[in-house]
Amino acid sequence: AATKGDDVCLLTGLTEIQKDDEIQWLFRDTEQETVIAKIKEGIKRTRDVPNGIFKDSLELESQTGNLIIRNSGLQHSGCYKLKIRSSKGDTNKTYFVTIR
């Protein structure tokens, strides 16, 4: 749980991304699951969901793939999923974030 206005960091558990690793962060709301950030072949991208709740608030760390939600609001509460594909195997994690 975090307080409204705080930055929230969701951790991949990686210390360094390898060049062939692919990382995806997804956000699930009541209607759908949407990719909000990804790193593939060293290129990182973030994108908003259709209702615009992440506008200018997502940051993806290049070295670790950690996802930072800047200046969190109540609208950022929800289920986040992490998918990592690497030569060492695939990893999936789920995070439940509550902003008060």
C-alpha positions in Angstrom: 0.0 0.0 0.0 1.1 3.5 -0.7 -0.1 7.0 0.0 -1.5 9.2 -2.7 1.2 11.3 -4.2 4.0 8.8 -3.4 6.2 7.2 -6.1 5.6 3.5 -6.3 8.3 1.2 -7.5 7.5 -2.3 -8.7 10.6 -4.5 -8.8 11.6 -7.1 -11.3 14.2 -8.7 -9.1 16.8 -8.3 -11.8 20.1 -6.5 -11.2 20.8 -6.1 -14.9 18.8 -6.9 -18.1 20.5 -9.0 -20.7 20.4 -7.9 -24.3 18.0 -10.7 -25.4 15.7 -10.3 -22.3 12.1 -9.1 -22.9 10.2 -7.4 -20.1 6.5 -6.5 -20.2 4.5 -4.7 -17.5 0.7 -5.0 -17.8 -2.1 -3.3 -15.9 -5.5 -5.0 -15.4 -8.6 -3.0 -14.8 -12.1 -4.3 -14.6 -12.4 -4.5 -18.4 -9.1 -5.5 -19.8 -5.3 -6.1 -19.4 -3.1 -3.7 -21.2 0.7 -3.6 -21.8 1.9 -0.3 -20.2 5.6 -0.7 -20.4 8.2 -3.0 -22.1 11.8 -3.4 -22.9 12.8 -5.5 -25.9 16.3 -5.6 -27.5 17.3 -2.7 -25.3 14.5 -0.4 -26.4 12.1 0.7 -23.7 8.6 2.0 -24.2 5.8 3.1 -21.9 2.2 3.7 -23.0 -1.0 4.8 -21.4 -4.2 2.8 -21.0 -7.2 4.0 -23.0 -8.7 6.1 -20.2 -5.4 8.0 -19.7 -4.7 7.2 -16.0 -1.0 6.8 -16.5 -0.4 10.1 -18.5 3.2 11.2 -17.7 3.5 9.0 -14.6 5.3 5.9 -15.8 9.0 5.4 -15.8 10.8 2.2 -16.8 14.4 1.7 -15.4 16.7 0.7 -18.2 19.1 -1.4 -16.2 16.6 -3.4 -14.1 13.3 -3.1 -15.8 11.7 -1.8 -12.6 8.5 0.1 -13.1 8.0 3.4 -11.3 4.7 5.1 -11.0 5.3 8.8 -10.3 3.0 10.9 -8.1 0.6 7.9 -7.6 -3.2 8.5 -7.4 -6.2 6.4 -6.4 -6.6 5.5 -10.1 -3.3 3.6 -10.1 -4.6 1.0 -7.6 -5.0 -2.4 -9.2 -3.3 -5.5 -10.5 0.0 -5.2 -12.3 1.6 -8.2 -14.0 5.3 -8.6 -14.9 6.4 -11.0 -17.7 10.1 -11.7 -18.3 11.3 -13.8 -21.2 15.0 -14.6 -21.1 17.4 -17.3 -22.2 17.2 -18.6 -18.6 13.5 -19.1 -18.8 10.3 -17.2 -18.3 9.2 -15.4 -15.1 5.7 -14.1 -14.3 4.8 -12.1 -11.2 1.7 -10.4 -10.1 1.5 -7.2 -7.9 -1.6 -5.8 -6.2 -1.2 -2.1 -5.6 -3.4 -0.1 -3.3 -3.1 3.7 -3.1 -4.8 5.5 -0.2 
